[in-house]
Amino acid sequence: MLNETVTKSFRNSEPEALDVSTENPFTEWDRSTAKDIQYLSLIYLGVGAYGIRQIKLNLLIPIRSIDGELVNLQRVYSDGSSIFQFDNDICGCFHRIGNPVDKIIYISDTYQTGAKFHEKTTHALAVAFSQENVEAVIRKLREKYVDYELRLIDEDNQTQEINSSSDPTPEE
């Protein structure tokens, strides 16, 4: 009963107004916590929390460069909607889930798709945050992880190998 009441209050809460002050990703990320993150992630996204945090009732997903530098945050509200917290360019940046151990890195365009796949397989992956960013992420991963195989994941958790030429398009 208590769990149902808490769930309803989280789902019915209005997304908090975006503070577009002089905050930067580092300050916002440093202020966040991982206190109730598994619970909120399951409610909002239907998947577990992998490297994400919360601030109040919002989830924060870090977006990092290939070198691990924090460049932006995706803020996920209680209704499941999301925004990029800052106006920074995220081209080629991603959120990492897991560590590659089998020389294969998977790439998804959304956190939910990537997290569902990771939960089923435990494979490492990069979340590109949009279909438009997938090719840039592929290029960055290919530059750094030359000996790794790259594969795309679709919403049905089907994988598609990416050819190894300089063209980052999937093989037919």
C-alpha positions in Angstrom: 0.0 0.0 0.0 2.8 2.4 0.9 4.7 1.5 -2.2 1.6 2.2 -4.3 1.1 5.6 -2.7 4.8 6.6 -3.2 4.6 5.4 -6.8 1.5 7.5 -7.5 3.0 10.5 -5.9 6.2 10.2 -8.1 4.1 9.6 -11.2 1.7 12.5 -10.5 4.4 15.0 -9.6 4.9 17.8 -12.1 8.3 18.0 -13.7 10.3 20.6 -11.9 11.0 23.8 -13.8 14.4 23.8 -15.5 16.8 26.0 -13.8 18.7 27.6 -16.6 21.1 29.5 -14.4 24.8 29.5 -14.7 25.0 25.9 -13.6 27.3 23.6 -15.5 27.2 19.8 -15.8 29.9 19.4 -13.1 28.0 21.4 -10.5 24.7 19.7 -11.3 26.3 16.2 -11.3 28.1 16.9 -8.0 24.9 18.0 -6.3 23.1 14.8 -7.4 22.9 11.5 -5.4 22.3 7.9 -6.0 20.0 7.5 -2.9 16.8 6.1 -4.4 18.1 5.8 -8.0 17.2 2.1 -8.6 13.6 2.7 -7.5 13.1 5.9 -9.5 14.8 4.5 -12.6 12.5 1.5 -12.6 9.4 3.7 -12.1 10.4 6.3 -14.8 12.1 4.2 -17.3 11.3 0.6 -16.6 15.0 -0.4 -16.3 17.7 -0.3 -13.7 20.1 2.5 -13.0 23.6 2.2 -14.6 25.9 5.1 -13.8 23.0 7.6 -13.3 22.0 9.8 -10.4 19.1 11.8 -9.2 18.4 15.3 -8.1 15.1 15.7 -6.3 12.7 13.5 -8.3 14.6 13.8 -11.6 17.1 11.3 -13.0 20.4 12.6 -14.4 22.2 10.6 -17.1 25.7 11.8 -17.7 26.9 12.3 -21.3 30.7 12.0 -21.6 33.3 12.5 -24.3 35.3 9.5 -25.5 37.9 10.5 -22.9 35.4 10.5 -20.1 34.9 14.2 -19.7 31.4 15.2 -18.6 29.9 17.4 -21.3 26.1 17.3 -20.6 23.3 15.7 -18.6 20.1 14.2 -19.8 17.4 15.1 -17.2 14.5 12.6 -17.0 11.3 13.8 -15.4 8.8 11.7 -13.5 6.5 11.5 -16.6 9.3 9.9 -18.6 10.0 13.0 -20.7 13.6 14.2 -20.9 15.7 17.2 -21.9 19.4 17.9 -22.3 20.3 20.0 -19.3 22.8 22.2 -21.1 23.1 23.7 -24.6 26.5 21.9 -25.1 27.1 19.9 -28.3 27.0 16.2 -27.6 28.1 15.0 -31.1 30.2 11.9 -30.6 29.5 11.8 -26.8 27.7 9.0 -25.0 26.8 7.3 -21.8 28.7 4.1 -21.0 27.0 1.1 -19.4 29.3 -1.7 -18.4 32.9 -2.4 -19.3 33.9 -4.2 -22.5 35.3 -7.6 -21.7 34.7 -9.5 -25.0 36.1 -7.0 -27.5 32.5 -6.1 -28.5 30.8 -2.7 -27.8 27.2 -2.3 -28.5 25.6 1.0 -29.3 22.0 2.1 -28.7 20.3 5.4 -29.4 18.3 5.5 -26.1 19.1 4.8 -22.4 16.1 2.5 -22.1 17.1 0.3 -25.1 20.7 0.1 -23.9 19.8 -0.7 -20.3 17.3 -3.4 -21.3 19.9 -5.0 -23.5 22.6 -4.8 -20.7 20.2 -6.4 -18.2 19.6 -9.3 -20.6 23.3 -9.8 -21.7 25.6 -7.9 -19.3 27.5 -6.6 -22.5 29.1 -3.2 -22.5 27.4 -0.5 -24.5 27.4 3.2 -25.4 24.1 5.2 -25.4 24.2 7.8 -28.2 21.0 9.6 -27.1 19.7 10.0 -30.6 19.8 8.3 -34.0 21.5 11.4 -35.4 24.4 10.9 -32.9 25.0 7.2 -33.5 27.4 7.7 -36.5 29.5 10.2 -34.5 29.7 7.8 -31.6 30.7 4.9 -33.9 33.5 7.1 -35.3 34.8 8.0 -31.8 34.6 4.4 -30.6 36.3 3.1 -33.7 39.2 5.6 -33.2 39.8 4.6 -29.6 38.9 0.9 -29.7 40.5 -0.2 -33.0 40.4 -3.9 -32.2 36.8 -4.0 -31.0 33.8 -5.1 -32.9 30.9 -2.6 -32.9 27.2 -3.6 -33.1 24.0 -1.6 -33.1 21.1 -2.5 -30.9 17.5 -1.8 -32.0 14.4 -1.4 -29.7 13.7 -5.1 -29.9 17.2 -5.9 -28.7 18.2 -7.2 -32.1 21.9 -6.5 -32.9 23.4 -5.6 -36.2 27.2 -5.7 -36.8 28.7 -2.5 -38.1 31.1 -3.0 -41.0 34.7 -2.2 -40.3 35.3 0.2 -43.2 35.6 3.9 -42.6 31.8 4.2 -43.4 30.0 3.8 -40.1 26.8 2.3 -41.7 25.5 -1.2 -40.7 26.3 -4.1 -42.9 23.4 -5.3 -45.1 
